[in-house]
Amino acid sequence: MARTYDSRKRVLVTGGAGFLGSHLIDRILADGHEVLCVDNLFTGSKRNIEHLHSNPRFDFIRHDVTFPLYVEVDEIYNLACPASPVQYQHDPVQTTKTSVHGAINMLGLAKRLKCRILQASTSEVYGDPTVHPQTEDYWGHVNPIGPRSCYDEGKRCAETLFFDYHRQNGLEIKVARIFNTYGPRMHRADGRVVSNFIIQALAGEPITLFGDGNQTRSFCYVSDLIDGLVRLMESPADFTGPVNLGNPVEFTMRELGELVLKETGSKSKFVNLPLPQDDPRQRQPDISLAKAKLGWEPKIKLKDGLKSTVKHFRDNDFLTSQDLRGRHAS
Ligand SMILES: NC(=O)c1ccc[n+]([C@@H]2O[C@H](COP(=O)([O-])OP(=O)(O)OC[C@H]3O[C@@H](n4cnc5c(N)ncnc54)[C@H](O)[C@@H]3O)[C@@H](O)[C@H]2O)c1
């Protein structure tokens, strides 16, 4: 979209070299704005943003959000944080710091600049939920001391900070609770179920089902999710969220595996393994609020989203099941 210099925003995206961040940046640039991507490349990759370096409206700074940042921008999307259990459990203390100190630093920046800030929160704030589907007024069922707590509690504390800055300083905040999202550029070995299944199927290795494979998840395609984030950022100032963004259509792990087998044409067989600790049985967003306030709902069907995701994995090198050993689905 062509814009004049005056109608362009300068947008900071933390975690911009990651899976969601890099798609968000593509979208913001396509809308004609400028982007400053800040990332410490812990789980992100320069490869995700290499197509942007010749764009004069794109800048990259290698920086860890646990340290203060002094830049001039008009809007902030705070996405920096490892998102998969394998990656956020690698250094749990750093994961909590990224969520909590990262939120404090970005909120401090937004306060100084008097600019809008959006937090990429997560469905994990609901923990292992006792209500289905989850609405935003459900307070969650979270283990504060388990191996997933660094992520779940870190994100919960970040939400608290966002709402305290809003109440105390009048900051314009937006909080998105993101549910499982998949698509091209997702990590090849992050242990999440979509990438695991695709890699196993393409390698002709057994597809690992945890438990009986009847636990359900809902999967949102990345372009749908990014559209939800942008709509949320652009929503009226009095709408803060939290708002669920995800696809409410549920699939069992076995159904997902079958779709992946069909899309890849693989002859892989299923094997069952024990369920990891604190793995929720079921997770499904209620997106009534997003529909009502943002006019948003996902459009891409799982079988269609899997097509481009499988293509991405086919076109890029992928790891073998050897590399996946010990990793678990989420
Ligand atoms: N992908 C999903 O399904 C999903 C679901 C719920 C929430 N989210 C949230 O969305 C955000 C993006 O997730 P993603 O799937 O793109 O993950 P990702 O790991 O691909 O991206 C996270 C990015 O943050 C960067 N990062 C991590 N720690 C940092 C730090 N201390 N300083 C600067 N950069 C840092 C990483 O290098 C990476 O580029 C995360 O906050 C995550 O919690 C994602």
The ligand as an SDF file (V2000), in Angstrom:
LIG
                    3D

 44 48  0  0  0  0  0  0  0  0999 V2000
    3.2250  -19.8500   17.7800 N   0  0  0  0  0  0  0  0  0  0  0  0
    2.2370  -20.0560   18.6110 C   0  0  0  0  0  0  0  0  0  0  0  0
    1.4290  -20.9810   18.4130 O   0  0  0  0  0  0  0  0  0  0  0  0
    2.0310  -19.1670   19.8110 C   0  0  0  0  0  0  0  0  0  0  0  0
    0.9790  -19.4610   20.6860 C   0  0  0  0  0  0  0  0  0  0  0  0
    0.7830  -18.6520   21.7990 C   0  0  0  0  0  0  0  0  0  0  0  0
    1.5900  -17.5530   22.0090 C   0  0  0  0  0  0  0  0  0  0  0  0
    2.6040  -17.2860   21.1410 N   0  0  0  0  0  0  0  0  0  0  0  0
    3.4620  -16.1310   21.4450 C   0  0  0  0  0  0  0  0  0  0  0  0
    3.7620  -15.4080   20.2780 O   0  0  0  0  0  0  0  0  0  0  0  0
    5.1060  -14.9250   20.3420 C   0  0  0  0  0  0  0  0  0  0  0  0
    5.8720  -15.3740   19.1100 C   0  0  0  0  0  0  0  0  0  0  0  0
    5.8760  -16.7990   19.0710 O   0  0  0  0  0  0  0  0  0  0  0  0
    6.5550  -17.6100   17.8720 P   0  0  0  0  0  0  0  0  0  0  0  0
    5.7700  -18.8480   17.6670 O   0  0  0  0  0  0  0  0  0  0  0  0
    6.7950  -16.7140   16.7450 O   0  0  0  0  0  0  0  0  0  0  0  0
    7.9120  -18.0300   18.5560 O   0  0  0  0  0  0  0  0  0  0  0  0
    9.4100  -17.8770   18.0310 P   0  0  0  0  0  0  0  0  0  0  0  0
   10.2880  -18.6050   18.9820 O   0  0  0  0  0  0  0  0  0  0  0  0
    9.4880  -18.2400   16.5910 O   0  0  0  0  0  0  0  0  0  0  0  0
    9.6480  -16.3180   18.1400 O   0  0  0  0  0  0  0  0  0  0  0  0
   10.0390  -15.6870   19.3220 C   0  0  0  0  0  0  0  0  0  0  0  0
   11.1250  -14.6960   18.9590 C   0  0  0  0  0  0  0  0  0  0  0  0
   11.5250  -14.0060   20.1480 O   0  0  0  0  0  0  0  0  0  0  0  0
   12.9470  -13.9250   20.1610 C   0  0  0  0  0  0  0  0  0  0  0  0
   13.3780  -13.8000   21.5560 N   0  0  0  0  0  0  0  0  0  0  0  0
   13.2900  -14.7200   22.5390 C   0  0  0  0  0  0  0  0  0  0  0  0
   13.7820  -14.2200   23.6800 N   0  0  0  0  0  0  0  0  0  0  0  0
   14.1650  -12.9450   23.4040 C   0  0  0  0  0  0  0  0  0  0  0  0
   14.7620  -11.9160   24.1660 C   0  0  0  0  0  0  0  0  0  0  0  0
   15.0570  -12.0780   25.4780 N   0  0  0  0  0  0  0  0  0  0  0  0
   15.0480  -10.7360   23.5550 N   0  0  0  0  0  0  0  0  0  0  0  0
   14.7840  -10.5430   22.2420 C   0  0  0  0  0  0  0  0  0  0  0  0
   14.2250  -11.4910   21.4630 N   0  0  0  0  0  0  0  0  0  0  0  0
   13.9220  -12.6770   22.0510 C   0  0  0  0  0  0  0  0  0  0  0  0
   13.3980  -15.2150   19.5100 C   0  0  0  0  0  0  0  0  0  0  0  0
   14.7410  -15.1700   19.0370 O   0  0  0  0  0  0  0  0  0  0  0  0
   12.3730  -15.3750   18.3890 C   0  0  0  0  0  0  0  0  0  0  0  0
   12.7840  -14.7230   17.2130 O   0  0  0  0  0  0  0  0  0  0  0  0
    5.6910  -15.4210   21.6490 C   0  0  0  0  0  0  0  0  0  0  0  0
    5.6040  -14.3960   22.6100 O   0  0  0  0  0  0  0  0  0  0  0  0
    4.7870  -16.5670   22.0350 C   0  0  0  0  0  0  0  0  0  0  0  0
    4.7210  -16.7370   23.4190 O   0  0  0  0  0  0  0  0  0  0  0  0
    2.8630  -18.0770   20.0540 C   0  0  0  0  0  0  0  0  0  0  0  0
  1  2  1  0
  2  3  2  0
  2  4  1  0
  4  5  1  0
  4 44  2  0
  5  6  2  0
  6  7  1  0
  7  8  2  0
  8  9  1  0
  8 44  1  0
  9 10  1  0
  9 42  1  0
 10 11  1  0
 11 12  1  0
 11 40  1  0
 12 13  1  0
 13 14  1  0
 14 15  2  0
 14 16  1  0
 14 17  1  0
 17 18  1  0
 18 19  2  0
 18 20  1  0
 18 21  1  0
 21 22  1  0
 22 23  1  0
 23 24  1  0
 23 38  1  0
 24 25  1  0
 25 26  1  0
 25 36  1  0
 26 27  1  0
 26 35  1  0
 27 28  2  0
 28 29  1  0
 29 30  1  0
 29 35  2  0
 30 31  1  0
 30 32  2  0
 32 33  1  0
 33 34  2  0
 34 35  1  0
 36 37  1  0
 36 38  1  0
 38 39  1  0
 40 41  1  0
 40 42  1  0
 42 43  1  0
M  CHG  2   8   1  16  -1
M  END
$$$$
